[in-house]
Amino acid sequence: MQNIYELIKQRTSIRSYKKDTVPMETVLKIIEAASLAPSWANKQCWRFIVVDSQVEKNIIGRASGQHNIAKACEEAPYILVLCADPKESGVKNGMEYYLFDCALAMENLVLAAQNEGLSTCIIGWFDEKAIKAVLNAPEHLRIVAFTPLGYSNEQSKIRSRKKPNEVIYHNLWGNNL
Ligand SMILES: Cc1cc2nc3c(=O)[nH]c(=O)nc-3n(C[C@H](O)[C@H](O)[C@H](O)COP(=O)(O)O)c2cc1C
């Protein structure tokens, strides 16, 4: 078990994977952590599809339209697809909270994976129709994101973030702390 701040700092998006297998038990442990996320009225709108069929992984990867992601999905032993039924969450002030619920679950998922020594890369840009077709997903379901899951095959690169004074204000908008 690592310190949570260290874990958060270490996580980076990984786009190249070893083909080494990962026990299903570990995958389920990671998904269980994801499903412990808070959600709108505890409705847990999320569903996780564990994909380890090579044919399906290839199709899902290609549906991203991104060459490096297609390769990552081919290589990694798993793709975890995060879906949601928007009706199992709420809408307030024009904001669709199923996306918020799923984002919380996905953050738990990527950090739990990191804690197991595994890597991920959240993918939000894809042909949803193509992915729904290969997964035989019902019409009302939305595919929110997916990630390859496996052992990294690249040097992890810490990407920069905005400085605290660009994102943290004190009492008033624009007022630096
Ligand atoms: C909602 C969302 C969608 C993303 N979609 C993609 C994607 O389609 N392709 C990709 O290569 N990375 C994608 N990413 C990964 C981001 O590019 C990455 O998190 C960001 O550049 C910061 O890098 P880091 O994760 O290594 O810290 C996505 C991340 C999020 C949160």
The ligand as an ORCA input file, in Angstrom:
! r2SCAN-3c Opt
* xyz 0 1
  C     -11.705     12.402    -20.228
  C     -10.359     12.046    -20.798
  C     -10.248     11.650    -22.120
  C      -9.005     11.289    -22.650
  N      -8.932     10.844    -23.947
  C      -7.729     10.489    -24.461
  C      -7.659      9.993    -25.790
  O      -8.657      9.852    -26.489
  N      -6.425      9.668    -26.253
  C      -5.285      9.771    -25.495
  O      -4.197      9.437    -25.990
  N      -5.335     10.238    -24.223
  C      -6.529     10.582    -23.691
  N      -6.613     11.035    -22.396
  C      -5.384     11.113    -21.569
  C      -4.914     12.571    -21.412
  O      -4.353     13.010    -22.624
  C      -3.894     12.645    -20.257
  O      -4.532     12.278    -19.047
  C      -3.313     14.059    -20.106
  O      -2.552     14.397    -21.230
  C      -2.412     14.171    -18.873
  O      -1.373     13.209    -18.941
  P      -1.154     12.139    -17.791
  O      -2.423     11.304    -17.685
  O       0.026     11.301    -18.237
  O      -0.872     12.874    -16.520
  C      -7.827     11.386    -21.838
  C      -7.965     11.771    -20.498
  C      -9.200     12.094    -19.975
  C      -9.308     12.473    -18.513
*
